[in-house]
Amino acid sequence: MDLESKIKYCTDLTPSEVQFSQYILTNRRKVIGSAMQDIIKDAFVSKSLVHRFCKKLGLSDRYYYLKKEMLQHSLDEFKTGETRAEQVKAVEHALFELYRDTKLHVKPEELEKRGGAYYSDVACECISAIYNNKRQPMVVSTVNCGSIPCLPEDTIVEVSSLISAKGAEPLAWGEMKAHERGWLQMMKAMEECTIEAAIKGDYGLAYEAFNLNPLVENGAAAEQVLNELLVAHEKYLPQFADTVAKLKAQGVQPQDKTVQKLLAEGK
């Protein structure tokens, strides 16, 4: 069910929540690229209202329920060279240059930009928690160890954990609701297939991973995207050398103009 349908069939929204839903539907593209605090400020609503609204509609993550909008947002960022990964690389480069200055005594403004905001504070908190054995609650990526029972014990999850000299001790989340469990297991299965495919150079597993991705609408699209990605990233995928050679012999080449430009530049 898409977002509009969820709102339409949700019968217990308050007048304020209905008004907020109209803001969301009217400003979808803007909302997708915004942080929670910016949405709250722009919509003139409280944080608690946003949380109530999301809970009533069963919205745990915009990536799951705004698939078309999120895909278009990612494509737009890619075409303009403004993806999060590219911004993080730029911030990282600028920071390393600044850190060459041993007299630097102020917090660089780059740490407030996308991809850098708050991470320095979190890193320092984590270091302090480990060194001082604080058992401080933090959200980190760590080994599952039963924290989320519907996922494998040895898989990596991003969950609230107690950080101490022992490292991260994930807190137990217990059983999840069916819709949450379904999305989570599907996305984790996609990750597992992707990793195994990359290690083994297994085209079939890579194809299965693409089919599991909710942004890929059908098998034909999965095959086309996978084939073009393999050819485009040939130098980074030696395990797929034979597969790439066959694809190139069949005339497979990236069709996206941005990708063609990047390849021509040797990137």
Secondary structure, 3 states (H helix, E strand, C coil): CCHHHHHHHCCCCCHHHHHHHHHHHHCHHHHHCCCHHHHHHHHCCCHHHHHHHHHHHCCCCHHHHCHHHHHHHHHHHHHCCCCHHHHHHHHHHHHHHHHCCCCCCCCCHHHHCCCCCCHHHHHHHHHHHHHCCCCEEEEEEEECCCCCCCCCCCCEEEEEEEEECCEEEECCCCCCCHHHHHHHHHHHHHHHHHHHHHHHCCHHHHHHHHHHCCCCCCHHHHHHHHHHHHHHCHHHCHHHHHHHHHHHHCCCCCCCHHHHHHHHCCC
